[in-house]
């Protein structure tokens, strides 16, 4: 059931983010395209930054295009640690095994 304090766009972002499986990552832009708003990657990032539903909405699984970790409300070290506990390999602020674990919502 949608919460009244969450906008419909943010709710859609959270629902899409829930689809990203454990040990996989997607991008802000991919979620925006999935939602039919291909120019809204920054808005996706803002919605995830304000995610009140973590950890049920695994916003740490969303990274920048090319596998760069991007931001995280709890800090980039925490995001890296969460990803690594799921088997995602990170080095120098980037997902190393990007092509193997990218989730595209197909």
DSSP file (Angstrom, degrees, kcal/mol; ACC not computed):
  #  RESIDUE AA STRUCTURE BP1 BP2  ACC     N-H-->O    O-->H-N    N-H-->O    O-->H-N    TCO  KAPPA ALPHA  PHI   PSI    X-CA   Y-CA   Z-CA
    1    1 A X              0   0    0      0, 0.0     2,-0.0     0, 0.0     0, 0.0   0.000 360.0 360.0 360.0 127.7    0.0    0.0    0.0
    2    2 A X        -     0   0    0      1,-0.1     2,-0.3     2,-0.1     6,-0.1  -0.320 360.0-123.9 -63.8 141.5    1.5    3.4   -1.0
    3    3 A X    >   -     0   0    0      1,-0.1     3,-1.2     4,-0.1     8,-0.1  -0.645  10.7-133.9 -83.8 144.8    2.4    5.8    1.8
    4    4 A X  T 3  S+     0   0    0     -2,-0.3    -1,-0.1     1,-0.2    -2,-0.1   0.733 103.7  58.5 -71.4 -22.5    0.8    9.2    1.7
    5    5 A X  T 3  S+     0   0    0      2,-0.1     2,-0.5     0, 0.0    -1,-0.2   0.420  93.5  79.5 -88.3   3.1    4.1   10.9    2.4
    6    6 A X  S <  S-     0   0    0     -3,-1.2    -4,-0.0     4,-0.0     0, 0.0  -0.941  82.5-124.8-112.8 128.8    5.8    9.4   -0.7
    7    7 A X     >  -     0   0    0     -2,-0.5     4,-2.7     1,-0.1     5,-0.2  -0.265  24.5-112.7 -66.4 156.7    5.2   10.9   -4.1
    8    8 A X  H  > S+     0   0    0      1,-0.2     4,-2.1     2,-0.2     5,-0.1   0.880 118.7  52.0 -57.8 -38.0    3.8    8.7   -6.9
    9    9 A X  H  > S+     0   0    0      2,-0.2     4,-2.3     1,-0.2    -1,-0.2   0.950 111.0  46.0 -64.1 -47.9    7.2    9.1   -8.8
   10   10 A X  H  > S+     0   0    0      1,-0.2     4,-2.7     2,-0.2    -2,-0.2   0.902 110.6  53.9 -61.4 -40.7    9.2    8.1   -5.7
   11   11 A X  H  X S+     0   0    0     -4,-2.7     4,-2.3     1,-0.2    -1,-0.2   0.913 109.0  48.8 -59.0 -43.0    6.9    5.1   -5.1
   12   12 A X  H  X S+     0   0    0     -4,-2.1     4,-2.3     2,-0.2    -2,-0.2   0.897 110.5  51.3 -64.4 -40.3    7.4    4.0   -8.7
   13   13 A X  H  X S+     0   0    0     -4,-2.3     4,-2.6     2,-0.2    -2,-0.2   0.927 111.1  47.9 -61.2 -45.0   11.2    4.3   -8.2
   14   14 A X  H  X S+     0   0    0     -4,-2.7     4,-1.9     1,-0.2    -2,-0.2   0.894 110.7  50.7 -65.6 -39.7   11.1    2.3   -5.0
   15   15 A X  H  X S+     0   0    0     -4,-2.3     4,-0.5    -5,-0.2    -1,-0.2   0.910 112.6  46.6 -64.4 -41.5    9.0   -0.4   -6.6
   16   16 A X  H >< S+     0   0    0     -4,-2.3     3,-1.3     1,-0.2     4,-0.4   0.916 110.0  53.5 -64.6 -43.0   11.4   -0.7   -9.5
   17   17 A X  H >< S+     0   0    0     -4,-2.6     3,-1.5     1,-0.3    -1,-0.2   0.847  99.6  62.3 -63.2 -34.3   14.4   -0.7   -7.2
   18   18 A X  H 3< S+     0   0    0     -4,-1.9    -1,-0.3     1,-0.3    -2,-0.2   0.741  94.6  64.2 -61.5 -22.4   12.9   -3.7   -5.3
   19   19 A X  T << S+     0   0    0     -3,-1.3     2,-0.5    -4,-0.5    -1,-0.3   0.661  75.1 102.2 -76.8 -16.1   13.1   -5.7   -8.5
   20   20 A X  S <  S-     0   0    0     -3,-1.5    38,-0.1    -4,-0.4     3,-0.1  -0.576  75.2-130.0 -73.0 118.2   16.9   -5.6   -8.5
   21   21 A X    >   -     0   0    0     -2,-0.5     3,-1.8     1,-0.1    -1,-0.1  -0.219  29.3 -82.5 -70.3 158.0   18.1   -9.0   -7.3
   22   22 A X  T 3  S+     0   0    0      1,-0.3    -1,-0.1     3,-0.0     3,-0.1  -0.318 118.1  20.9 -52.9 132.8   20.6   -9.6   -4.6
   23   23 A X  T 3  S+     0   0    0      1,-0.3     2,-0.3    -3,-0.1    -1,-0.3   0.556 107.7  97.8  81.5   7.7   24.1   -9.4   -6.0
   24   24 A X    <   -     0   0    0     -3,-1.8     2,-0.3    64,-0.1    -1,-0.3  -0.845  54.1-156.5-122.8 160.9   23.1   -7.3   -9.0
   25   25 A X  B     -a  102   0A   0     76,-1.8    78,-3.2    -2,-0.3     2,-0.3  -0.950   7.6-175.5-134.1 156.6   23.2   -3.6   -9.8
   26   26 A X  E     -b   62   0B   0     35,-2.3    37,-3.1    -2,-0.3     2,-0.3  -0.788  25.3-108.3-135.5-177.5   21.3   -1.2  -12.1
   27   27 A X  E  >  -b   63   0B   0     76,-0.3     4,-2.0    -2,-0.3    37,-0.2  -0.768  19.8-118.0-117.5 162.0   21.7    2.5  -12.8
   28   28 A X  H  > S+     0   0    0     35,-1.2     4,-2.2    -2,-0.3     5,-0.1   0.912 118.1  50.1 -58.8 -43.4   19.7    5.6  -12.1
   29   29 A X  H  > S+     0   0    0      2,-0.2     4,-2.5     1,-0.2    -1,-0.2   0.858 106.8  53.6 -65.7 -37.0   19.2    6.0  -15.9
   30   30 A X  H  > S+     0   0    0      2,-0.2     4,-2.4     1,-0.2    -1,-0.2   0.898 109.8  47.7 -66.0 -40.4   18.0    2.5  -16.4
   31   31 A X  H  X S+     0   0    0     -4,-2.0     4,-1.9     2,-0.2    -2,-0.2   0.922 110.5  52.4 -65.1 -43.0   15.4    2.9  -13.7
   32   32 A X  H  <>S+     0   0    0     -4,-2.2     5,-2.9     1,-0.2    -2,-0.2   0.925 111.7  45.9 -58.4 -45.4   14.3    6.2  -15.3
   33   33 A X  H ><5S+     0   0    0     -4,-2.5     3,-1.8     5,-0.2     5,-0.2   0.914 109.2  55.1 -63.5 -42.5   13.9    4.5  -18.7
   34   34 A X  H 3<5S+     0   0    0     -4,-2.4    -1,-0.2     1,-0.3    -2,-0.2   0.847 107.6  50.5 -58.1 -35.2   12.1    1.6  -17.1
   35   35 A X  T 3<5S-     0   0    0     -4,-1.9    -1,-0.3    -5,-0.1    -2,-0.2   0.423 121.4-108.9 -84.1   1.0    9.6    4.1  -15.7
   36   36 A X  T < 5S+     0   0    0     -3,-1.8     2,-0.2    -4,-0.2    -3,-0.2   0.687  94.9 103.3  80.1  17.9    9.1    5.8  -19.1
   37   37 A X    > < +     0   0    0     -5,-2.9     3,-2.3    -6,-0.2    -4,-0.1  -0.609  42.0 173.7-129.8  71.1   11.0    8.9  -18.1
   38   38 A X  T 3  S+     0   0    0      1,-0.3     3,-0.3    -5,-0.2    -5,-0.2   0.643  77.3  52.4 -60.6 -16.7   14.4    8.5  -19.8
   39   39 A X  T 3  S+     0   0    0      1,-0.2     3,-0.3    -7,-0.2    -1,-0.3   0.282  88.6  85.1 -99.0  11.3   15.6   12.0  -18.8
   40   40 A X    <>  +     0   0    0     -3,-2.3     4,-2.2     1,-0.2    -1,-0.2   0.037  43.8 119.3-104.7  26.6   14.8   11.6  -15.1
   41   41 A X  H  > S+     0   0    0     -3,-0.3     4,-2.2     1,-0.2    -1,-0.2   0.904  79.3  49.8 -58.6 -41.9   18.0    9.8  -13.8
   42   42 A X  H  > S+     0   0    0     -3,-0.3     4,-2.4     1,-0.2    -1,-0.2   0.892 109.3  51.7 -64.9 -38.6   18.7   12.7  -11.4
   43   43 A X  H  > S+     0   0    0      2,-0.2     4,-2.4     1,-0.2    -1,-0.2   0.873 107.8  52.8 -65.3 -36.6   15.2   12.6  -10.1
   44   44 A X  H  X S+     0   0    0     -4,-2.2     4,-2.4     2,-0.2    -2,-0.2   0.935 109.2  49.6 -61.1 -46.4   15.6    8.8   -9.5
   45   45 A X  H  X S+     0   0    0     -4,-2.2     4,-2.2     1,-0.2    -2,-0.2   0.897 110.3  50.0 -59.5 -42.1   18.8    9.6   -7.6
   46   46 A X  H  X S+     0   0    0     -4,-2.4     4,-1.3     2,-0.2    -1,-0.2   0.903 110.1  50.3 -64.6 -41.2   17.0   12.2   -5.5
   47   47 A X  H  < S+     0   0    0     -4,-2.4     3,-0.3     1,-0.2    -2,-0.2   0.919 112.9  46.5 -62.4 -42.8   14.2    9.8   -4.7
   48   48 A X  H >< S+     0   0    0     -4,-2.4     3,-1.5     1,-0.2    -2,-0.2   0.846 106.0  58.5 -70.4 -32.7   16.6    7.1   -3.6
   49   49 A X  H 3< S+     0   0    0     -4,-2.2    -1,-0.2     1,-0.3    -2,-0.2   0.834 111.7  42.5 -62.7 -30.9   18.6    9.5   -1.5
   50   50 A X  T 3< S+     0   0    0     -4,-1.3     2,-0.5    -3,-0.3    -1,-0.3   0.103  82.4 149.3-100.5  20.5   15.4   10.2    0.4
   51   51 A X    X   +     0   0    0     -3,-1.5     3,-0.6     1,-0.2    -3,-0.1  -0.399  22.1 179.2 -62.6 107.7   14.4    6.5    0.6
   52   52 A X  T 3  S+     0   0    0     -2,-0.5    -1,-0.2     1,-0.2    -4,-0.1   0.460  73.8  66.8 -86.6   0.4   12.5    6.0    3.9
   53   53 A X  T >> S+     0   0    0      2,-0.1     4,-1.2     4,-0.1     3,-1.1   0.251  77.6 163.9-108.2  11.5   12.0    2.3    3.1
   54   54 A X  T <4  +     0   0    0     -3,-0.6     4,-0.1     1,-0.3     0, 0.0  -0.485  59.7  24.0 -68.9 143.4   15.5    1.0    3.3
   55   55 A X  T 34 S+     0   0    0     -2,-0.1    -1,-0.3     2,-0.0    -2,-0.1  -0.986 121.7  56.8 -90.4   1.1   16.5   -1.8    3.5
   56   56 A X  T <4 S+     0   0    0     -3,-1.1     2,-0.7     1,-0.2    -2,-0.2   0.852 112.1  49.1 -60.7 -31.4   13.3   -3.1    1.9
   57   57 A X  S  < S-     0   0    0     -4,-1.2     2,-2.3    -9,-0.0    -1,-0.2  -0.916  90.2-149.3-105.2 103.4   14.1   -0.9   -1.0
   58   58 A X    >   +     0   0    0     -2,-0.7     3,-2.2     1,-0.2     4,-0.1  -0.400  29.6 164.6 -79.1  71.3   17.8   -1.8   -1.7
   59   59 A X  G >   +     0   0    0     -2,-2.3     3,-1.6     1,-0.3    -1,-0.2   0.686  65.4  74.9 -64.7 -17.2   18.9    1.6   -3.0
   60   60 A X  G 3  S+     0   0    0      1,-0.3    -1,-0.3    -3,-0.2    23,-0.1   0.688  85.1  66.9 -67.0 -15.5   22.6    0.6   -2.6
   61   61 A X  G <  S+     0   0    0     -3,-2.2   -35,-2.3   -36,-0.1     2,-0.5   0.393  83.4  88.4 -84.7   3.3   22.1   -1.6   -5.7
   62   62 A X  E <   +b   26   0B   0     -3,-1.6   -35,-0.2   -37,-0.2     2,-0.2  -0.912  56.3 167.7-107.5 125.0   21.7    1.5   -7.9
   63   63 A X  E     -b   27   0B   0    -37,-3.1   -35,-1.2    -2,-0.5     6,-0.2  -0.711  37.4 -85.7-127.1 174.9   24.9    3.0   -9.3
   64   64 A X    >   -     0   0    0      4,-3.0     3,-1.8    -2,-0.2     4,-0.1  -0.342  61.5 -76.0 -77.6 164.7   25.9    5.5  -11.9
   65   65 A X  G >  S+     0   0    0      1,-0.3     3,-0.7     2,-0.2    -1,-0.2  -0.318 121.3  29.8 -59.9 143.7   26.3    4.6  -15.6
   66   66 A X  G 3  S-     0   0    0      1,-0.2    -1,-0.3    -3,-0.1    32,-0.1   0.427 130.6 -76.6  82.9  -1.3   29.5    2.7  -16.2
   67   67 A X  G <  S+     0   0    0     -3,-1.8    28,-2.6     1,-0.3    -1,-0.2   0.481  80.1 151.4  93.3   2.4   29.5    1.2  -12.7
   68   68 A X  B <   -C   94   0C   0     -3,-0.7    -4,-3.0    26,-0.2    -1,-0.3  -0.481  50.4-127.3 -66.8 139.5   30.7    4.1  -10.7
   69   69 A X        -     0   0    0     24,-2.4    -1,-0.1    -6,-0.2    25,-0.1   0.812  37.5-171.9 -63.3 -33.0   29.2    3.8   -7.2
   70   70 A X        -     0   0    0     23,-0.3    -1,-0.2    -7,-0.1     2,-0.1  -0.427  38.8 -28.6  74.2-151.3   27.7    7.3   -7.1
   71   71 A X        -     0   0    0     -2,-0.1     2,-0.3     8,-0.0     3,-0.1  -0.417  47.5-171.2 -99.4 173.8   26.2    8.6   -3.9
   72   72 A X    >   -     0   0    0     -2,-0.1     3,-2.1     1,-0.1     4,-0.1  -0.883  28.8-131.2-164.2 131.7   24.5    7.1   -0.9
   73   73 A X  T 3  S+     0   0    0      1,-0.3     3,-0.1    -2,-0.3    -1,-0.1   0.816 111.3  46.0 -57.7 -32.6   22.7    8.7    2.0
   74   74 A X  T 3  S-     0   0    0      1,-0.3    -1,-0.3    -3,-0.1     4,-0.3   0.329 128.1 -85.8 -93.5   7.4   24.7    6.7    4.5
   75   75 A X    <>  -     0   0    0     -3,-2.1     4,-1.8     1,-0.1     3,-0.3   0.089  34.1 -92.5 100.6 147.7   28.1    7.3    2.8
   76   76 A X  H  > S+     0   0    0      1,-0.2     4,-2.6     2,-0.2     5,-0.2   0.806 120.9  59.7 -66.0 -31.5   29.9    5.6    0.0
   77   77 A X  H  > S+     0   0    0      2,-0.2     4,-2.3     1,-0.2    -1,-0.2   0.908 106.7  47.7 -63.2 -40.6   31.9    3.3    2.3
   78   78 A X  H  > S+     0   0    0     -3,-0.3     4,-2.6    -4,-0.3    -2,-0.2   0.902 111.1  50.8 -66.1 -41.5   28.6    1.9    3.6
   79   79 A X  H  X S+     0   0    0     -4,-1.8     4,-2.5     2,-0.2     5,-0.2   0.935 111.2  48.5 -61.0 -46.5   27.3    1.4    0.0
   80   80 A X  H  X S+     0   0    0     -4,-2.6     4,-2.6     1,-0.2    -2,-0.2   0.913 111.8  49.4 -59.7 -44.4   30.5   -0.4   -1.0
   81   81 A X  H  X S+     0   0    0     -4,-2.3     4,-2.1     2,-0.2    -2,-0.2   0.921 110.8  49.3 -63.2 -44.9   30.3   -2.6    2.1
   82   82 A X  H  X S+     0   0    0     -4,-2.6     4,-0.7     1,-0.2    -2,-0.2   0.921 113.2  47.0 -60.4 -44.9   26.7   -3.5    1.4
   83   83 A X  H ><>S+     0   0    0     -4,-2.5     5,-2.3     1,-0.2     3,-1.0   0.918 110.9  51.6 -63.4 -43.4   27.4   -4.3   -2.2
   84   84 A X  H ><5S+     0   0    0     -4,-2.6     3,-1.5     1,-0.3    -1,-0.2   0.845 102.7  58.5 -65.7 -33.1   30.5   -6.4   -1.3
   85   85 A X  H 3<5S+     0   0    0     -4,-2.1    -1,-0.3     1,-0.3    -2,-0.2   0.726 106.1  51.5 -67.3 -18.0   28.4   -8.5    1.2
   86   86 A X  T <<5S-     0   0    0     -3,-1.0    -1,-0.3    -4,-0.7    -2,-0.2   0.372 128.4 -98.9 -95.9   2.4   26.2   -9.4   -1.8
   87   87 A X  T < 5S+     0   0    0     -3,-1.5     2,-0.4     1,-0.3    -3,-0.2   0.511  76.0 141.7  94.9   4.8   29.2  -10.5   -3.9
   88   88 A X      < -     0   0    0     -5,-2.3     2,-0.6    -6,-0.1    -1,-0.3  -0.689  47.1-136.7 -81.5 128.8   29.6   -7.3   -6.0
   89   89 A X        -     0   0    0     -2,-0.4     7,-3.4    -3,-0.1     8,-0.7  -0.774  25.3-176.4 -91.9 122.6   33.2   -6.5   -6.5
   90   90 A X  E     +D   95   0C   0     -2,-0.6     2,-0.3     5,-0.3     5,-0.2  -0.945   9.1 166.8-121.7 139.3   34.1   -2.8   -6.0
   91   91 A X  E >   -D   94   0C   0      3,-2.7     3,-0.8    -2,-0.4    -2,-0.0  -0.964  67.7  -1.9-151.7 134.9   37.5   -1.1   -6.6
   92   92 A X  T 3  S-     0   0    0     -2,-0.3     3,-0.1     1,-0.2    -1,-0.0   0.865 130.5 -52.7  53.7  41.6   38.4    2.5   -6.8
   93   93 A X  T 3  S+     0   0    0      1,-0.2   -24,-2.4   -25,-0.1   -23,-0.3   0.727 119.5  99.0  73.5  22.5   34.8    3.6   -6.4
   94   94 A X  E <  S-CD  68  91C   0     -3,-0.8    -3,-2.7   -26,-0.3     2,-0.5  -0.984  79.0-109.6-143.3 148.7   33.5    1.4   -9.2
   95   95 A X  E >   - D   0  90C   0    -28,-2.6     3,-0.6    -2,-0.3    -5,-0.3  -0.700  29.1-164.6 -76.9 122.3   31.8   -2.0   -9.7
   96   96 A X  T 3  S+     0   0    0     -7,-3.4     2,-0.4    -2,-0.5     3,-0.3   0.917  83.8  46.9 -78.3 -45.0   34.5   -4.2  -11.2
   97   97 A X  T >> S+     0   0    0     -8,-0.7     4,-1.3     1,-0.2     3,-0.9  -0.157  74.3 142.0 -92.9  41.3   32.3   -7.1  -12.5
   98   98 A X  H X>  +     0   0    0     -3,-0.6     4,-1.3    -2,-0.4     3,-0.6   0.874  64.8  50.3 -48.7 -53.8   29.9   -4.7  -14.1
   99   99 A X  H 34 S+     0   0    0     -3,-0.3    -1,-0.3     1,-0.2    -2,-0.1   0.764 111.3  50.6 -65.8 -24.2   29.1   -6.6  -17.3
  100  100 A X  H <4 S+     0   0    0     -3,-0.9    -1,-0.2     1,-0.1    -2,-0.2   0.777 120.3  30.5 -82.1 -27.6   28.3   -9.8  -15.3
  101  101 A X  H << S+     0   0    0     -4,-1.3   -76,-1.8    -3,-0.6    -2,-0.2   0.377  79.7 128.3-119.1   4.3   25.9   -8.3  -12.7
  102  102 A X  B  <  -a   25   0A   0     -4,-1.3     2,-0.5   -78,-0.2   -76,-0.2  -0.440  44.7-152.1 -65.9 132.6   24.2   -5.4  -14.5
  103  103 A X        +     0   0    0    -78,-3.2   -76,-0.3    -2,-0.2   -73,-0.1  -0.936  16.0 179.3-109.4 123.4   20.4   -5.7  -14.2
  104  104 A X        -     0   0    0     -2,-0.5    -1,-0.1   -78,-0.1   -78,-0.1   0.333  40.7-118.8-112.1   7.1   18.4   -4.1  -17.0
  105  105 A X              0   0    0      1,-0.1    -2,-0.0   -86,-0.1   -85,-0.0   0.806 360.0 360.0  62.9  31.3   14.7   -4.8  -16.2
  106  106 A X              0   0    0      0, 0.0    -1,-0.1     0, 0.0    -3,-0.0   0.468 360.0 360.0 -87.0 360.0   14.1   -6.8  -19.4
